[in-house]
C-alpha cells in the first residue's frame, strides 16, 4: 500500500519502488508474484477496507451513512495483451467496467471507504465481496440491488442511505428497495410521471407549482450562485418497465405494483442575475424529518465518488495505463490502491494544529501547485505521502552528510555545505 501512496504518470504507471535497499526491478517482480498468487483474492484484499468500517462510521457519521454507487468505464483500447477486455460502448471503447460503492459521512460529505467494488471483464465479474469469478454479467440496477442488500447486512452502525444518479430512475427497483426496508435517494428525469395532489403529472410540472425557498449560497463553475429548494409529497403508481427482453428479443410487458409514497425535492441553482443555471429532480423515501435542503446537500455529496474515480485515474494512480495483463490482476492492484485512498481520506478528515501542519507539509513535499481557495487536495497529499515514505527509507540507507555530498556532486555550488562537512565524499 505504501508503494501505491503515489501519484504516477501515464508513461510510468507501474508500482513505484520505496527506497528500502532493494532494486526497482525487485519491487516490480514482487508485485507481479503477489498479484499472480492464487491465495491472494479480491475478498482478502478488501478485508482491510471493511475491518475498520464500524470505527470510521461511528467517528465520522451522526445519524446516517451514505452509500454512493456509480459505474466507471476503464478504457484499455490500445492494450492488446489484455485478452479479457470487453467492448463497453462503441467499437473503440474497449476495456473493463468498475462498479463501486463509496461510504460517505452525513456530517460533511467526507469519503470514508469503498467497501464493495466489482470489476467487469469479458469472462465475467470479479467482486470484492467474494473470491470467485461471477460468470454472468447483470444489468446495472439488478446487480446493484444485490450489492445494496449485502451492504445492509454488514452492520455499519448507522442507517444507510443509498445515493444514485439518474441511471436509477427505475420504478421497479424503487419498489424492491423500499420493500426491503432500504433508504434511497435518486435523481430522476423531469419527464418522470408522478401522482401529485390526486393527479398524474410529470416531475417538471410538479416543480412549477411548488413554493421555493432560498437555502444557501453555492459556487457554480467558479461563480457565486444561490440554491433554492421546493418539496412535495408524491406517490408513484405507474407500472415498472423492465429493460430485459424475452426469448424472442422483445421487451417484457410492464409490471404493475403497489403505490409507492416518496418525496420529490427540486433543487434550482440561480446565478446572481436570477437566471436558472441547473435544476435537479430528486426522489427519496428518507423520512420527512430530514428537510429538503439537507436532501439536496446529501445528493451533492454524490460527487465524492467522481472524485474517487479521478484519484484512481488521471489525478493519481493512472489506472488506465496499468500494464497487468488480466482483469483479476488489475482488480487486485486496484483494491491495494483503494487502501491508499482510505489513508488519504483519513488524513484529510483529521482536525487540529498538528494534522493541519502534517497536511501542509505533505502538499509542500509533493511539489504540486494548488489553488489558494483549496490549498490541500487528495492527490497532493497522496503524492506527498509516497515522497515522505521514500525520504524515511532513504535516511535509513544513507547519512545526511552522504546525501549532501550526492547533491553537491550532481549540482555543484547549489549545496556548498556538503564540501565543508564531508569533502572526502565529493
N, C-alpha and C positions, 0 to 999 in steps of 0.2 A: 504494500500500500504506500510506503514511503517513496518508492520509485515512481508511483503514479501520482504523487502530490506534485505535479509539474505541468506547466503549460508547454505544449510542443508546437512544432510547425508541421505543415502537411508534407514537407520534404524530409522530416526527421521525426516521424510519429512512433518510432519504436520505443521500447521501455528505456528510460534513462538510467545510467549506472551511478549509484551512490559511490562516494569516494571511500570505499571500505577496504582498499588494498587489492581487490580483485580486478581483473581486466574487464573492459566493457563487453568483450565477446562472451565472457563467463556469465555476465548478467543476462545477456540475450539467450544463451543456451539454457540457463536455469529457468527462465520464464517459459521457454518452449517446452522443456520437460514437465514443468508444473502444469501447464495448460493441456498437455497431451496425456497426463496421468489420469487413468480411468477412476482412481479413487478420489480425485478432486471433482466434485459435482456442483452444478449450479445451486442445488439446495444447501450444500455445505458452505459454499461461498456467500450465500445470502444470510446464513445464520447470524453472523455478527451484526447485520443490518437490523435483525429482529431482536437480538439479545437485549438491547438497551431501550426497546420501544416503550416499555412502561415508564421508565425513569424520564425519558425525553418528553412523553406526552404529559406526565404529571407535572414536570417542571415548566413546560412552555405553554400549556393549554389551560384555559379557565373552565369553560362549560362544554365545549365541543372540540373535536379534532377534525380537520378537513382532509378527506382523501380525494386528491385531484387526479383525474385519469385523462390520459391522452395517448395519441399514437404518433410516431415519427418515422418517416422513411429514411433509411440509411443507404445512400447511393454508392455502389461499387461498380459502376458501369465499365471501367477500364481494368478491373481486377479479374482477369481471365482465369487465374489459378483457383479462385473460389468456386468450386463446382456446384455448391448447393445454393447459389444465388437464385432469386426468383424475380420474375417480371412484376413490378409493382403497379405501374400505371401504363404509360406509353412504352414504346419499343426500347428506348434508350434509358428508361428508368428501371435499372436492374440493381438488385442488392437484397437487403433484408428490411424487416419492419420491427421497430422497437415499440413495445406496448408497456407503458409504465404507470404505476400508481405512486403518488408522492404525498406523504403526510405533511400537513402544514398547520401551524399554530393559529388558533382563533384569536389570539391576543394581538398579534401584529403581522400575521401573514408570513412569519419566518418559516422556511423549509426545514424539515426535521430529518426525514429518512425516506428512502424509496423501498418500502417493504415487499413489493411484489412487482416483478417485471417479466415480460415474455420476449422471446426472440424468434421471429417467424422466418423460416427458411423454405426452400423448395421441397425439402424432405419432410417437413413437419414443424412443430413448435417446441422450442425449449422454454421451460418455465422455471423461475427461481423457487417456486414453492414445491417442486418435485424434481427428481433426478433423471427420469426417463424422457425420451422424445415422444411428444404427443403427435401422433401420425396425421391427424386430420385438423386442418385449419378451420376455425369457425368464423362466422360473421362477427364483426367487432362487438356489437352490443350483446350478443349471445355469450361470447367469451367473457366480456366484462361482467355480466350477471354472475357468472361462476366466481370470478375474481373478487367481486364485492362480497359475496357470501363467505368466501374464505377469509377475507379481511375482518368481517364482522365476528368470526369465530376466534380471532386472535386475542380478544380481550384487551383493548388498548386503554381501558380505564376511563374513557370519555366516549360519549355517543359520536359516531362517525357521521359526517355529512358528506355525501359523495357529490363532487362538483365536476360537471362535464360540459363540454362545449356543445355547439349546435348539432353535432352528429347524433346526440342523444335525444333528438326530437322524435320520440317514438312512444306512442300511447301504450302499446302492448307491454313494453319494458317498464314504463312508469307503474303500470298496474302490478306487474311482477314484484318490483322493488317495494311498493307500498304494502302488498300482501305479506311480504317477508319482514315487515316492520323496519325497513331501512329509510333513512332520511336522504333526500336528494335535492340538488339544485342544478337546473339545466337551463341553457339558453335555447329559445325556440324562435321559429321564423315569425315574422309579422303576419303572415297569412295563415298561421295555425288557427284552427277553429276551436272556440271555447263556448261554454254556456255562461252568460253573464246577465244577471237580473232577468232570468226566465226567457232569455232569447239567445239564439245561436248566432255568434258573430266571430269575426277574426280578431286576433290579439291587437292588431294595429287599430281596429275600430274601437275596441275597449279603451285603448290608450287615449283616444280623442275625447272620451267622456270623463276622464279622471281629473282630479284636482292635484296638481303637482306642488311639491314643496322643495325649496332650496335647502340642501343638506350640508354641502361642503364646497370649498374651493378645491380645484384639481389642476393638475398640469397636463395639458394635452398637446403633444408634439412640441414641447418646449414653450408653450404659450399658456397664459393664465386662462382658466375657464371655470365654470360652475356646474355642479351636478344637481339635477332636480329629479325627485322620485315621486312616482304615483303608484298606488297599490289597489288591488281589487281581489275579492274572494270570487273564485270561479269554479266551475265544475266541468270535467271532461267527460263527455258522453259518447263521442264518436267511436266507431269500431277501429281496432288495430288493423294495419295493412302490412302484413309480413312481407319482407323482401325475398324470402325463399321462394323457389319455384318448384313445381311438382315434377313428376317424371316426364311429362310432356313439354317441359320448359315454360309453362305458363305460371304467372303469379298466383299465389294462393288467394283464396277468397277472403274478404275482410272478416275479422274475428270480433264479434261483439263482446262487450264486457260491462261490468257494473260501473255506475257513475263514480268518478274519482274527484274528490274535493281537493283543491290546491289553491295556491295564492299566486297571482300574477304581479310581478314587480317590474315596472317600466323605468328604466334609467335613461335620462337625457343629459347630454353634455352640451352646454351652450357657451359660445365664446363671449368675449367682452362686449360685442355688439348685439348679443342675444340671439345669434344665429345657431341653428341646430348643427352640431358637429358630429355627434354619434348618438345612436339610440339602441338600447339593448332591451329585449323582452325576456325576462327571467321567470321561470316557473319553479315552484318548490312546494314541498309538503312539510317544511320545517314549521314547528309550532308558531302561532301568531304572536306569542310573547316576544319573539325576535322581530324587531321593527324592520321596515322595508329598507331603510338606509343601511342597516347592518347587512342585510341580504345582498345588496348591491356591492358593498365593500367586500363581502366574502367572495363574490364572483370575481371581483378584481384580483383577488389573491390567486386565481387560477393561472395567472401569467407566471407564477413561480415555476410551473412545470416547463414552460417555454424557456425560461432562464436555465433550468436544469439541462434541457436538451442542448442549449447553446454552450453550456460549460463542457458538455461531453464532446461537442463538435468543434466549431471554428474558434471559440473563445478559450478553449482549454486543451482537451485531450486529443483533438483532431481524429475523432472516431472514424470518420470516413476515409482516412488514409492508413488505417492499421493493415498490416501485411499478413496476419494469421489467415490460413487457407480454408478453415472450416467455420461454419456458423457457431458450432459449440465452443471452439477456442475463442472466437470473438466475444461470445456471450460471457464466458468465464472471465475474460480480461475486463469486460465492461463492469461486471459485478465488483471487481477489485477497484476499478476507478470510481465506482459509486461510493465505496467506503471512504475514499479520499475526499469526495464531495461532502459527505457527512461530517468529516473532520473540519472542513472549511466552514460549513454552516454552524457548527457548534461554536467556533471561534467568533463568527460574526454575531451570534446571539449574546455573547458574554458582555456584560456591562461593568463599568468601573475604570479607575485610572490605569491599573496595570494591564487589563485586557485591551484598553484603547491604545496604550503605548506599544503593546505587542503587535496589534494590527497595523499601526502606523509604521512600525519597523519592518514588518513583512512586505508591505506595499513598497517602502523605500528600497528594500533588498531586491524586490522583483525588477526594479528599474522601469516599471510601466508608468505611462502617463495616464492620469485620471482627471476627471472633471472636478472643478472646485466645488460644484454642487454635490458631487458624490466621490469624495476622496478615497474611499475604501470600497473595493469591489471584490467579488468572489474570485474572479480569475486572477487578480493581482495577489490576493492572499494565497491562493493555490500555488502560484509561481514562486512567491516568496518562501513558502514552506519548504519546497524542494531545495532551494538555494541555502536555506538555514540548515537542513539536514546534511547537505553536502559540505557546508562550512564546518560543521561539528565533526564530521568524519575526517575532513582534511586536517583539522587540528590534532587528531589522534595520530596521523601519519607523519606530519612534519611540524617542526618548531616554527615559532613566529619569525625567528631570525632567518631560517631557510626560506620561508615564504617571501620575506622582504628581499632576500638575495635573488630569488627567481624573478620577482617583479622588476628589480633594478636591471637585471641582465636583459629581460625582454623589452624594457622601456627605460633606457639609460636616462639619468638625471630627473626622472619622474619621482623616484623614491630614493633620494640621496642618503637617507639614514641607513639603508641596507649596507652600503660600503663601510660606513663608520662602525656599525655594530658587528659585522662579520665579513671583513674584507677577504678572508681566505676562501669564501664560498663563491666569490664573483669571478 
